[in-house]
């Protein structure tokens, strides 16, 4: 999935042809265009995943291991409901 936007509380919006996801908690500073590949769930209740990251600044030539929290996964329409439910109005 590709980083396509920054959200509140340092969360990032990822998107690919199958849908969108919101992540947080990366040990790396991610930028627009970076790619995040979900590999394996590490902690189911906390939704922590092992991921691989490739950076657009390095022309996606290397993969870096990290762990992130998957806060949301679904369609663009479902994302709107998630954002309304989690954003302070």
C-alpha positions in Angstrom: 0.0 0.0 0.0 1.2 3.5 -0.7 1.2 6.4 1.7 -1.2 8.9 0.2 -2.0 11.4 3.0 -1.3 12.5 6.5 -4.1 12.3 9.1 -4.6 13.6 12.6 -2.3 12.3 15.5 0.5 11.4 13.1 -1.6 8.7 11.5 -1.0 7.9 7.8 -3.5 7.0 5.1 -2.4 4.1 2.8 -4.1 3.1 -0.4 -3.9 0.4 -3.0 -6.3 -1.1 -5.6 -8.0 -3.2 -2.8 -8.8 -0.3 -0.5 -7.4 2.0 2.2 -5.9 1.7 5.6 -4.9 4.0 8.5 -1.7 3.2 10.3 0.2 4.7 13.2 3.3 4.0 15.3 6.0 3.5 12.7 9.6 3.8 13.9 10.4 5.5 10.6 9.3 8.9 9.3 7.2 8.1 6.3 6.5 10.4 3.4 4.0 10.5 0.6 4.8 7.9 -2.0 6.5 5.5 0.5 5.1 1.9 0.4 4.1 -0.2 3.3 3.7 -4.0 2.9 1.7 -5.8 5.7 3.5 -9.1 6.3 2.2 -10.7 9.5 0.0 -9.9 12.5 2.1 -9.9 15.7 -0.5 -8.9 18.3 -4.1 -9.5 17.3 -5.9 -7.5 20.1 -3.7 -4.4 19.5 -3.6 -4.9 15.7 0.2 -4.7 15.5 1.7 -5.9 12.2 5.1 -6.7 11.0 5.7 -4.7 7.9 8.2 -3.9 5.2 8.7 -0.4 4.1 10.2 0.9 0.9 11.0 4.6 0.6 10.3 6.7 -2.5 13.4 8.8 -1.7 15.5 5.6 -2.2 13.6 4.8 -5.4 12.0 1.7 -3.6 15.3 -0.2 -4.0 15.5 -1.5 -0.3 13.0 -2.9 2.2 13.1 -2.0 5.9 11.4 -4.0 8.7 9.1 -2.3 11.1 6.1 -2.8 13.3 2.9 -0.7 13.0 -0.5 -0.5 14.4 -3.3 -1.0 11.8 -6.0 1.4 13.0 -8.4 0.9 10.1 -8.8 -1.1 6.9 -11.6 -1.0 4.4 -13.1 1.0 1.5 -13.1 4.8 1.0 -16.7 4.9 2.1 -16.0 3.1 5.3 -13.1 5.4 5.9 -15.4 8.4 6.0 -17.4 6.7 8.8 -14.2 5.9 10.7 -12.9 9.5 10.4 -16.2 10.8 11.7 -16.2 8.5 14.6 -12.6 9.1 15.6 -12.2 12.9 14.9 -13.1 15.4 17.6 -15.7 17.8 16.3 
